[in-house]
Amino acid sequence: MESALNNNGLDYIEHQLIASIQNGLPIADRPYAEISDQLGISEAEVINRISSLIERGLFKRFGVVVRHHELGYRENAMVVWDIADDQVQAVGNQIKSYPFITLCYRRPRQLPEWRYNLFCMIHGKSRNEVTLLLEEMISENDWCDVPYEVLFSKRRFKQCAANYISQPGIKT
């Protein structure tokens, strides 16, 4: 008797569900209902199965990719900071509390060439806006002596979701 699970531990419906959402949810008032119609299961089951995939660690992240440029945010900068290792968590929490911060994460230093260990992204409608937001954050937290660099983007790259399941005719 053949197992209902394939070699990666997914049942047929989970496999089809991942294939249907890995390139993005349908743009609709009820995207899970559209998916449920495609798969022949209930909307509640779609939501429950996605939750299960996340809980089992099969999805690392499940979220929205915002196309900032199309929303009028034409400038963005990665700000890299040299933060004392024992303060990274606290400073990172302060940084990510600002509404204009879209990413904030720690990375290992690459000494001697790269001393920075905390990264954050600021999007703005102009370069001046981004600079003013950064200056506001630095001033409010008295970080005037904290070493940092501002790296403005020179070009845009298309963001895309992770491909979990190979589909015939679709490059992964």
N, C-alpha and C positions, 0 to 999 in steps of 0.2 A: 504494500500500500504506500502510495507516495505522500510525503508530508505536505501539509498545507502551507508550510513555511519554506521560503527559498533559502539559499545558502547564506544570506546576510541577516537571517532572523526576521524578515518581514513577511507578512502574509500578502496575498494577492492585492487586497484592497489598499493596504499600506503602501505597497509598491506603486500602485496606480495613483494614490493620493500624492505621494512625493513627486512623482513625474508631473502631475498636474499643477503643482504649486511652486516647483523649484525655480521657475523663471518669473514668478510674481503672481499675486492674486489677481483675479479679474477685477477690473474697475467697475464696480457695481454697488448698489445700495446694500446688497446682501451677498458678498462674494462667496461665503461658505455655502449658501443655498445654491448658487450656480455650480459649484464644485459637486455638491451632493447630487444634483440632477445628472451631471456627467457620469458620476460613479454609481448611481442607483442606490444610494444610501441616504439616510436622513441628515439634515443640516447638523443636528446635535451630535450625530456619530462622527461627522467630519471634524467638528470642534474637539470632541473627546479623543479622537485618534491623533490629532495634531498635538494635543496636550500630552498624550502618552509618548509620542515620539520625542518630545522635548524632555519629559521626565526620564526617559530611558537614555538620554544623552545622544540620540541619533540626529537631533538638530541642535547645533551649538548656539545658534542665534536665530531668532524669528522676529523680523521687524521691518520697518519701512526704509526704503532708500529714497531720500528726498532729492529731487533735482533742483538744487538751489538756484542755478543760473536762470532757469525758467520762471522762478518766483521773484526774479529781480535782484538776487544777491550775486552780483557780478565779481566781487573780490573776495578772496579767502586767503587766510594765512595760517600756516602751522607755526605755532610759537613753541620753541624748545627751551627748556629750563634746566639749569644745573642746580638741583635741590639736594640738600644733605639727605643721605639715605634714610636716616631715622625720621625725617620730616615729610617724605614723599607722600605717604598716605594722607596726612592731614592737609598738606597743600593741595594735593589732587582733589580732595573733597571740597575745599574752598573754591578751587577753580571751576569744578563742574557744577557748582551751585549757581553760577551765572547763566542767565537765559540765553546769552549769545554764544556760549560754548557748545559746540556740537559733538566734540570728541575730547576725551581726556584719558590718557593711558601712560603707564610706566613702561620703559624699555631699558635694557641694560646699556650701560656706558660702553663705548668702544675706544678705550684709552690707548694711546695718547691722542688720537685724532679727533675723537668725539666725546666730549665730556657730559653731554646732555642726557638726562634720564627721565624727564617728564615732558609729555607732548600734549598740546591742546590745539584745537582748530577753532578759528573764529571766521564766520561768514558775515559779510556786510555788503551794502549796496554800493559802497565806494571804498577805495583804499583809505581815505581820510576817516570814514566811519570806523573801519576796523582798527585803525591806529588809535582813535579816540577811546574806543571800548577797551582796548588793551591798557592804555594809560590810566583809565578810570579804575580798572581792576588792580593795577600795580599800586596806585595811590591809596586806594581804600584798604589795602592789605599791608602797606608799608614795605613793599618788596623792591624799593629803589636800588638796593644793593645786591639783589639776586641776579646772577648772570643769566641772560636769555638772548635768543636771537629770533627775529621774525622772518619767516620764509614765505613770501608771497608766491602764489601759484602763477606760473607762466602759461600753462595750458590746462585744458580739462581732459580728463579721461572718463570713459564711460564706466559707470559702476554697474556691476551685475551680480546676481546672486550666485551662490555656490551650486554646482551641479552635483547632485547626489546619485542620480540614476541616469545611465546612458539611454538615449531614445534613438531608435532607428531614424536616420536622416537628420539628426540634430547633433552638431558638434558639441562635445563637452570638454 
